[in-house]
Structure formats: C-alpha cells, structure tokens
Amino acid sequence: MVYMQHNRAVKATKASSYENVIGEISRTCLLMRTRLISRVLTAMYDEGLRPFGIGSAQFALLVIISRMEPATRAEIGRYLHQDRSTLTRTLKLILTEDWAEEIEDEAGGRRRPIVLTTAGRELLRDAAPAWRAAQSQAKSLLGKDGVFAVTDIANRLTKRQPKA
C-alpha cells in the first residue's frame, strides 16, 4: 500500500514537472517563435513570387548568387549557414530553369563557380515589384522594431563564419 502511494506521488511529481517544462517552452521558446515567423513570411513571399514560377527560397538564392558571383556551392553554403544537401535541392530548380549556371574554373581546378544567366537576371528584375509588395507586407507585420531586429541579427550572422 505504501509502495503504491509512493509510486503515485512520483508519477504526479513527474507529470507536474513535465507540465512545467512544456509551459516554460511554450511561453519562452525562441525556436518555436522564429520558425512561426519564418513560415508566415515565407508564405507571403511565395504567394507574391508564384506568378513568376519561383519560390522564395530560390528567389533569395538567386539574389545571394548575384551578390557573391562567381561563388562555389561551398562558399554559398557557408554564407547561408546551410548544409550541402539543402543548398543542392534549392539550386536544382535554379540550374534546371537556366536562371544560373556552373562555369568552368578559370584556374583549371575542380571548382565550379555559379553565376546568374541572363534569364536569372531578367527574372530578378521582372519579379522585383512582387518582391517589393511582399516586403511591404512583411514590414507591416514585423513593425519598425521587428524589421530592425531581424536585419541586425541577420547582418551579424552573415559576418560570422560558421565552423568548418
């Protein structure tokens, strides 16, 4: 009898501890909140860019390639803090649609830098109004302080090199 009472007390304590942990996580978890914000913002940009046959991930990658070109997959991945397989999936559509291409390394090495094609540059130019509309929506959602915070954090992250 005493053992059963003890066992119930232990289970009640564990259940209470579990509820406390879940409560803490659901109230304070930055990961949950940033993922929610990311999904909502991504949907805004995806909707605006859809008529151009491109998603927000590919659009953003085209912009990064344009800023860094010529850049290898490894260089782009390091800049974006993105693993090779994720980058490869995102690049697949871009390369298939001929919005970017891998070029021969001028030094004759194994590097295959990526550059935008004329079609990629035209796509960025043509989709810019849709991007601006989504950007305006995102800024409205985040507010001035939110926009500043997101921009500041992203700028700090892109200046920091990930560990090799």
FIKOLDO-248361 format. One line per 10 residues: their letters; for each residue x, y, z of C-alpha. Coordinates in steps of 0.5 Angstrom, whole numbers, plus 2048, in hexadecimal, padded with zeros to 3 digits. Example, Ala and Ser with C-alpha at 12.3 -4.5 7.8 and 13.67 -1.06 7.14 Angstrom:
# residues 2
AS	819,7F7,810 | 81B,7FE,80E
//
This chain:
# residues 164
MVYMQHNRAV	800,800,800 | 806,805,802 | 809,803,7FC | 803,805,7F7 | 802,80B,7FB | 80A,80D,7FA | 809,80B,7F2 | 803,80F,7F1 | 807,815,7F4 | 80D,814,7F0
KATKASSYEN	808,814,7EA | 805,81A,7EC | 80B,81E,7ED | 80E,81C,7E6 | 807,81E,7E3 | 808,824,7E6 | 80F,825,7E4 | 80D,823,7DD | 807,829,7DD | 80C,82E,7E0
VIGEISRTCL	811,82C,7DA | 80C,82D,7D5 | 809,833,7D8 | 810,836,7D8 | 812,834,7D1 | 80B,836,7CE | 80C,83D,7D1 | 813,83F,7D0 | 816,83A,7CA | 819,83F,7C5
LMRTRLISRV	81A,839,7C0 | 812,838,7C0 | 811,83F,7BF | 816,840,7BA | 814,83A,7B6 | 80D,83D,7B6 | 80F,844,7B4 | 813,841,7AE | 80E,83C,7AC | 809,842,7AB
LTAMYDEGLR	80E,847,7A8 | 810,841,7A3 | 808,840,7A1 | 808,848,7A0 | 80E,848,79B | 80C,841,798 | 805,844,796 | 808,84A,793 | 80D,847,78F | 809,841,78D
PFGIGSAQFA	807,844,786 | 80E,844,784 | 80F,83D,785 | 814,83D,78B | 813,83C,793 | 816,841,798 | 81C,83C,799 | 81E,83C,792 | 81D,844,791 | 821,845,798
LLVIISRMEP	827,840,795 | 827,844,78E | 828,84B,792 | 82E,847,796 | 831,844,790 | 830,84B,78C | 834,84F,792 | 839,849,793 | 83B,847,78C | 83E,844,78A
ATRAEIGRYL	83E,83F,790 | 83E,838,791 | 839,834,795 | 83D,833,79B | 83E,83B,79B | 837,83C,79A | 835,837,7A0 | 83A,83A,7A5 | 837,841,7A4 | 830,83E,7A5
HQDRSTLTRT	832,839,7AA | 82E,834,7A6 | 830,82D,7A5 | 832,82A,79E | 82C,826,79D | 827,82B,79F | 82B,830,79A | 82B,82B,795 | 824,82A,795 | 823,831,794
LKLILTEDWA	828,832,78F | 825,82C,78B | 81F,831,788 | 823,837,787 | 828,833,783 | 822,82F,77F | 81F,835,77D | 825,838,77B | 825,83E,780 | 82C,83C,782
EEIEDEAGGR	832,838,77F | 838,835,782 | 83E,837,77E | 845,835,77D | 84A,837,782 | 84F,83C,77E | 855,839,782 | 853,832,77F | 851,82F,786 | 84C,82B,789
RRPIVLTTAG	848,831,78B | 841,832,787 | 83F,839,789 | 838,83B,788 | 836,841,784 | 82F,844,782 | 82D,844,77B | 829,849,777 | 823,845,779 | 824,846,780
RELLRDAAPA	826,84D,780 | 81F,84E,77C | 81B,84A,781 | 81E,84E,787 | 81C,855,783 | 815,852,781 | 814,850,788 | 816,856,78C | 80F,859,78C | 80C,853,78F
WRAAQSQAKS	812,852,794 | 811,85A,796 | 80A,858,797 | 80B,852,79C | 811,856,79F | 80C,85C,7A1 | 807,856,7A4 | 80D,853,7A8 | 80F,85A,7AA | 808,85C,7AC
LLGKDGVFAV	807,855,7B0 | 80E,856,7B4 | 80E,85D,7B5 | 813,862,7B5 | 817,85F,7BB | 816,858,7B9 | 819,85A,7B2 | 81F,85D,7B6 | 820,857,7BA | 81F,852,7B4
TDIANRLTKR	824,856,7B0 | 829,857,7B5 | 829,850,7B7 | 82A,84D,7B0 | 82F,852,7AF | 833,850,7B5 | 832,848,7B3 | 835,849,7AC | 83B,84D,7AE | 83D,847,7B3
QPKA	840,841,7AF | 83D,83A,7B1 | 842,835,7B4 | 845,830,7AF
//
